[in-house]
Amino acid sequence: MKIFFCGIFFTSLALSCSLLPAQAQTIAQQLPEQVKKLLKTNKIPDSALSLVMLPLNGNGTPTLFNADISVSPASTMKLVTTYAALELLGPTYQWKTEFYTDGSLKNGILNGNLYLKGGGDPKLNMEKLWLLLRDLRANGVHQVNGDLVLDHSYFITPELVAFDDDGNDTNQPFLVMPDSLLVNLKSLRFVVRNDGGRVNVAVEPPIESIRIDNQMQALKAAKCPAVPEVRFNPVPTANDVTITVTGKLPEGCSSQTYLALLDHQHYAAGAVRAIWKELGGTIRGGDRTGPIPKNTRLLARAFSPDLVEIIRDINKYSNNTMARQLFLSIGARFRSKVDANDALAAQRAIRSWLAKKSINASRLVMDNGSGLSREERISAREMATLLQAAWHSPYSAEFISSMPLAAMDGTMRKRLNNTAVVGKAHIKTGTLNNVRAIAGYSQDSNGNNWVVVAILNHAQPWGASSILDQVLISLYNSAR
């Protein structure tokens, strides 16, 4: 049987692709022995693992095992989104966030409404928002007599379904949905500290609608626990959220927790008001959402970091919300009349981009571009083909450096320590309840570079991380 691959034909006996060295004439279709042993030890069938290892230089023998099976890639799907963004948007692409007004400014008083227009910035954190509000002050605004109006219209957002992976806490920051005006990943930082026998609970940013019922118990001085006994029970009402904090904490100990409890509108408005108040400013009107009228003028503007920095955060730390923001940004940039929303526009743009690169991806299914989905699918061969193309891209250095380094940083920081692979693999990881995956680039003991894709789909993936780590170790040893 012949399968279209890299714009040419691949047979079970020979691999001929312009992205592979001419010396590669044979193909291994069996798993490395140590990988097979670990699968057997963990009672996982070989059929659960898809593996592709392709040499980018040197005389290595490619490995293809279950390469054409449609599988869930988990967060390795972020590699598709970030590579596409580099070539479709460009490495220096930036997002902008702006303040406008429809009123007049005199003696520091703005007689009119203050409009905050989001541009989809994935990294509009508290520091950037503070600088933007400082710029607003520097432009003469001290008091706003009108409303604070939030414009979320930049994205045409699809109907979003909350991801539920067997009972995830929906308040966890990694589940935050994308938004045109995403502020600080919509996260609240709770700091619980026992200083002097009294437990204090603080929240950042200090949004007024967040109310804390502190029921923590102070313990006498003791060794600080690795996991402090602190529990948060949020109860939302019409105008605020009350969080009851319970547990016990020894003197001199502290705990830090991140939660996403507010919707985008209330979080953004609350953060703006909190910072503006600290800067000595006032907003007398209320909060509402709506588009910016035509008769407004610009007061202040902030730009995001370049796309290169954004994809580094996405891939190094597997940030789902930022990946979804990026996916919708591709859609917003290439939106046409045929697209009902920016997710569909992004899917169309990425498929068109792949077709122009002669990459057949018939098994690719993109939902939100982050991998945090039960719908997204790809084959190991398709992922490997994409990584081959990225190796030859003008932006290959930027793409490769966005991935975690084995045993050194990101989601690979605690893996493969004390092995020969330390620092020799740039690997994106993926994890769902029934998925473990790695994809990226690694070296063998001769210093030759390889594309590596290993995706394991199984109901009980126990020991899967060690199995996938062994893939990289076996590849390193294969040149001996």
C-alpha positions in Angstrom: 0.0 0.0 0.0 1.2 3.5 -0.8 0.6 6.5 1.4 1.1 10.1 0.3 4.0 11.6 2.3 6.1 14.8 2.0 4.6 15.3 -1.5 5.9 11.9 -2.8 5.1 8.3 -2.3 6.2 6.2 0.7 6.3 2.4 0.5 6.9 -0.2 3.2 10.3 -1.0 1.8 11.8 2.4 1.0 11.6 6.0 2.1 12.4 8.7 -0.5 11.7 12.2 0.7 13.6 15.4 0.0 13.7 16.3 3.7 15.6 13.1 4.5 19.2 12.2 3.7 19.7 10.2 0.6 21.5 7.5 2.6 18.3 6.5 4.4 17.3 3.4 2.4 15.8 1.1 5.0 13.1 1.5 7.6 12.7 0.0 11.1 9.1 -1.0 11.7 9.7 -2.4 15.2 9.9 -0.6 18.5 13.3 -0.4 20.3 13.8 -3.4 22.6 14.0 -1.4 25.8 10.8 0.5 24.8 9.0 -2.9 24.2 10.2 -4.2 27.6 8.8 -1.1 29.4 5.5 -1.4 27.6 5.2 -5.0 28.7 6.2 -4.2 32.2 3.5 -1.6 32.5 0.9 -3.9 30.8 0.4 -1.6 27.9 0.1 -3.2 24.4 2.4 -2.2 21.6 -0.6 -1.1 19.6 -1.1 1.8 22.1 2.1 3.5 20.9 2.7 5.4 17.7 6.4 6.1 17.0 8.3 8.0 14.3 12.0 8.7 14.4 13.5 10.3 11.3 17.1 11.3 10.8 17.7 14.9 9.7 21.3 14.2 8.9 23.7 11.3 9.1 23.1 7.6 8.1 20.5 6.7 10.7 17.6 4.3 9.9 14.2 5.8 10.2 11.6 4.1 12.6 7.9 4.1 11.8 5.6 2.2 14.0 1.8 2.6 14.0 2.7 5.8 12.1 -0.6 6.3 10.3 -3.1 5.8 13.1 -5.3 8.8 14.1 -4.4 9.5 17.7 -5.0 12.2 20.3 -1.8 14.2 20.6 -2.6 16.2 23.8 -0.4 19.3 24.1 1.9 18.3 21.3 -0.8 19.8 19.1 0.7 23.2 20.2 3.6 22.5 17.8 1.2 22.7 14.9 -0.3 26.0 16.1 3.0 27.6 17.0 4.8 26.6 13.8 1.9 27.7 11.7 1.8 31.1 13.5 5.5 31.7 12.9 5.0 31.3 9.2 1.5 32.8 8.8 1.8 35.7 11.2 5.6 36.2 11.3 8.1 36.0 14.2 7.7 39.7 15.0 3.9 39.8 15.1 2.5 41.7 18.0 -0.9 42.2 19.5 -2.1 45.6 20.8 -4.4 46.8 23.6 -5.8 50.3 23.5 -7.6 52.9 25.6 -10.0 55.3 23.8 -12.5 58.0 24.8 -15.6 59.6 23.4 -15.3 62.6 25.7 -13.2 65.7 26.3 -10.1 65.9 28.6 -9.5 69.1 30.7 -7.4 69.6 33.8 -7.0 65.8 34.3 -10.8 65.2 34.1 -12.2 63.0 31.3 -15.8 64.0 30.7 -16.8 60.9 28.8 -16.4 57.1 28.8 -13.1 55.2 28.9 -13.0 52.4 26.4 -10.6 49.5 26.7 -10.2 47.6 23.4 -8.7 44.1 23.5 -6.7 42.9 20.6 -6.3 39.2 21.7 -2.9 39.7 23.5 -2.1 36.3 25.0 0.3 37.9 27.5 -1.5 41.0 28.8 -0.2 40.5 32.4 -0.6 42.8 35.4 2.8 44.5 34.7 1.8 45.3 31.1 -1.6 46.6 32.2 0.0 48.7 34.9 2.3 50.3 32.3 -0.6 51.0 30.0 -2.5 52.7 32.8 0.6 54.7 33.7 0.7 55.8 30.1 -2.9 56.9 30.5 -2.0 59.0 33.5 1.0 60.4 31.7 -1.4 61.5 28.9 -3.2 63.6 31.4 -6.1 61.4 32.6 -6.7 61.4 36.4 -10.5 61.2 36.8 -13.0 59.5 34.5 -16.5 60.8 34.9 -18.1 58.2 32.5 -18.2 54.4 32.4 -15.4 51.9 31.9 -16.4 50.1 28.6 -14.8 46.9 27.6 -14.6 46.0 23.9 -14.2 42.2 23.5 -15.1 42.2 19.8 -11.7 41.5 18.2 -12.3 37.7 18.1 -15.4 36.1 16.6 -15.4 33.4 19.2 -17.0 30.0 18.6 -19.3 28.3 21.1 -16.8 27.1 23.6 -17.2 23.9 25.5 -15.5 23.6 28.9 -13.0 20.8 28.9 -13.8 18.2 31.5 -11.2 15.5 31.9 -12.8 13.3 34.6 -13.8 16.0 37.0 -11.2 18.8 36.7 -11.7 21.8 39.0 -13.2 24.3 36.6 -11.5 27.1 38.6 -8.0 25.9 37.5 -6.1 28.5 35.4 -5.1 26.0 32.8 -8.8 25.7 31.8 -9.3 29.5 31.2 -11.1 30.1 27.9 -9.7 32.6 25.3 -11.0 36.1 25.0 -10.2 39.2 23.0 -9.5 41.0 26.3 -7.6 38.4 28.2 -6.0 40.0 31.3 -3.4 38.2 33.3 -4.7 34.8 32.1 -7.7 35.7 34.4 -5.9 34.3 37.3 -6.1 35.3 41.0 -3.1 34.6 43.2 -4.0 33.8 46.8 -1.1 34.1 49.3 -1.7 32.5 52.7 1.0 33.3 55.3 1.4 32.7 59.0 3.5 35.5 60.5 3.6 35.8 64.2 0.8 33.3 65.0 -1.8 34.9 62.8 -2.8 33.6 59.3 -3.3 36.3 56.7 -4.9 35.7 53.3 -4.2 38.2 50.5 -5.3 38.2 46.9 -3.6 39.7 43.8 -4.8 41.7 42.0 -6.9 43.2 44.8 -10.2 43.2 42.9 -13.0 44.6 45.1 -15.6 42.0 44.1 -13.4 39.2 45.6 -14.3 38.8 49.3 -12.3 36.5 51.6 -13.8 34.7 54.6 -10.6 33.7 56.5 -11.2 30.7 58.7 -7.6 29.5 58.7 -6.2 28.1 62.0 -2.7 29.1 63.1 -0.4 26.4 64.4 2.6 26.7 66.6 6.0 26.8 64.9 6.7 23.5 63.1 8.3 22.2 60.0 6.5 23.7 57.0 4.6 21.0 55.1 5.4 20.3 51.4 1.7 20.6 50.7 0.1 23.0 53.2 -3.4 22.3 54.4 -5.3 25.1 52.7 -8.7 24.8 51.1 -10.7 27.3 49.0 -14.4 27.2 48.7 -15.7 30.0 46.3 -19.4 31.0 46.4 -20.3 33.4 43.6 -23.2 35.8 44.0 -24.7 38.4 41.6 -22.1 41.0 42.3 -19.1 39.3 43.9 -17.4 36.0 44.9 -16.8 35.1 48.5 -14.0 32.6 49.1 -14.0 30.7 52.4 -10.4 29.7 53.2 -10.0 26.9 55.7 -7.1 24.7 56.9 -4.1 24.9 59.2 -0.7 26.5 58.7 2.3 26.5 61.1 4.0 29.7 62.1 6.5 31.0 59.6 5.0 29.0 56.7 3.2 30.2 53.6 1.1 28.9 50.7 0.4 30.2 47.2 -2.6 29.2 45.0 -3.8 30.4 41.6 -7.6 30.3 40.8 -9.7 31.6 38.0 -13.0 32.6 39.6 -14.3 35.6 37.6 -15.5 35.9 34.0 -13.4 37.9 31.6 -15.5 41.1 31.9 -15.5 41.2 35.7 -11.8 40.3 35.9 -10.6 42.8 33.4 -12.7 45.6 34.9 -11.7 44.7 38.4 -8.0 44.6 37.5 -8.2 48.0 35.7 -10.0 49.6 38.7 -7.6 48.1 41.2 -4.5 49.4 39.4 -6.1 52.7 38.6 -7.0 53.2 42.3 -3.4 52.5 43.3 -2.2 55.1 40.8 -4.5 57.7 42.5 -7.1 57.7 39.7 -10.9 57.4 39.9 -13.6 56.1 37.6 -17.0 57.4 38.6 -19.2 55.4 36.2 -20.0 51.7 36.0 -18.6 48.8 34.1 -20.1 47.5 30.8 -19.2 45.9 27.6 -19.7 47.2 24.1 -17.9 48.1 20.8 -16.0 51.3 20.5 -18.0 54.0 18.7 -16.6 55.7 15.6 -16.3 59.1 17.3 -13.6 58.1 19.7 -9.9 59.1 20.0 -6.9 57.1 21.1 -5.5 57.8 24.6 -3.0 55.1 25.2 -1.7 51.9 23.4 0.4 48.9 24.5 2.0 46.2 22.4 2.6 42.7 23.3 6.0 40.9 23.1 6.9 39.5 19.7 5.3 36.2 18.7 8.7 34.5 19.3 8.4 35.2 23.0 4.8 34.2 23.0 5.4 30.7 21.5 8.2 30.2 24.0 5.7 30.5 26.8 3.2 28.3 25.0 5.6 25.4 24.3 8.0 25.6 27.3 5.2 25.6 29.8 2.4 24.2 27.7 0.1 27.1 28.3 -3.4 26.1 27.0 -5.0 29.5 27.1 -2.2 31.3 25.3 -2.3 28.6 22.6 -6.0 29.1 22.1 -5.5 32.8 21.9 -2.8 32.3 19.2 -5.1 29.9 17.3 -7.9 32.5 17.3 -5.4 35.2 16.3 -4.5 33.2 13.2 -8.2 33.0 12.4 -8.8 36.7 13.0 -5.9 37.5 10.7 -7.1 35.3 7.8 -10.9 35.6 8.4 -13.1 35.6 5.4 -16.9 35.8 4.7 -17.1 32.0 4.6 -15.9 31.6 8.2 -18.6 31.6 10.9 -16.0 32.2 13.6 -12.2 32.5 14.1 -11.7 28.9 15.0 -13.0 27.8 11.7 -11.0 30.6 10.0 -7.8 29.3 11.7 -8.5 25.7 10.6 -9.0 26.8 7.0 -5.8 29.0 7.1 -3.6 26.2 8.5 -4.9 23.6 6.1 -4.2 26.0 3.2 -0.7 26.6 4.6 0.0 22.9 4.9 -1.3 22.3 1.3 1.1 24.9 0.0 3.9 23.0 1.7 2.8 19.8 0.1 2.1 18.2 3.5 -0.8 15.8 3.4 -2.6 15.9 6.8 -5.8 13.9 6.2 -5.9 12.7 9.8 -5.3 16.2 11.3 -8.3 17.5 13.2 -7.9 20.9 14.9 -10.4 22.2 17.5 -8.8 24.9 19.5 -5.1 24.5 18.7 -4.0 23.7 22.2 -4.4 19.9 22.5 -6.7 20.4 25.5 -9.5 18.6 23.6 -11.0 15.3 22.9 -11.6 16.2 19.3 -8.1 17.0 18.1 -6.3 14.3 16.2 -3.2 13.7 14.2 -1.0 10.8 13.1 2.6 10.4 14.2 3.7 10.6 10.6 1.9 13.9 10.0 3.4 15.4 13.1 6.9 14.2 12.1 6.4 15.6 8.6 5.5 18.9 10.0 8.6 18.9 12.2 10.8 18.0 9.2 9.4 21.0 7.4 10.0 23.2 10.4 13.7 22.1 10.6 14.1 23.7 7.1 12.0 26.8 7.8 13.6 30.3 8.0 12.3 30.4 11.5 13.6 27.0 12.6 15.9 28.4 15.3 13.0 30.3 16.9 10.7 27.3 16.7 13.2 24.8 18.1 14.2 27.1 21.0 10.6 27.4 22.1 10.5 23.8 23.1 11.6 22.5 26.5 15.2 21.2 26.9 15.5 17.7 28.3 16.2 17.8 32.0 16.8 21.6 31.9 13.6 23.7 31.7 9.9 23.8 31.0 7.8 20.6 31.2 11.0 18.5 30.6 12.8 20.0 33.6 12.4 17.0 35.8 12.7 14.3 33.1 15.8 12.4 31.8 18.0 13.8 34.6 21.3 11.9 34.9 21.1 10.5 31.4 23.1 11.1 28.3 20.1 13.0 26.8 20.4 16.0 29.1 20.4 19.2 27.0 20.4 17.2 23.8 16.6 17.1 23.1 14.1 19.9 22.4 10.9 18.2 23.3 7.2 19.3 23.6 5.2 17.1 26.0 1.5 16.2 26.0 -0.6 14.9 28.8 -4.3 14.0 29.2 -5.9 11.3 31.3 -5.4 8.7 28.6 -2.6 10.3 26.6 1.1 10.8 27.0 3.1 12.2 24.1 6.4 13.7 23.1 7.4 15.4 19.9 10.4 17.5 18.8 14.1 17.1 18.0 16.8 15.0 19.7 20.4 13.9 19.0 22.1 10.5 18.9 25.5 9.8 20.4 27.2 10.9 17.2 25.6 14.3 17.4 23.2 13.6 14.5 19.8 15.3 14.7 16.5 13.5 14.6 12.8 14.2 14.5 11.1 12.2 17.2 7.3 11.7 17.7 6.0 9.2 20.3 2.3 9.3 21.1 0.7 6.8 23.6 -3.1 6.5 23.8 -4.3 4.1 26.4 -7.0 4.0 29.1 -4.4 3.4 31.8 -1.1 4.9 30.7 0.8 4.0 33.8 4.5 4.4 33.5 4.1 6.2 30.2 6.5 9.0 30.9 9.3 6.5 31.5 8.4 4.7 28.3 8.6 7.9 26.3 11.8 8.9 28.0 13.2 5.5 27.0 12.4 6.4 23.3 14.9 9.3 23.6 17.5 7.2 25.4 17.2 4.4 22.8 17.6 6.9 20.0 20.7 8.3 21.6 22.2 4.8 22.0 21.2 3.7 18.5 24.3 5.3 16.9 26.7 3.1 19.0 
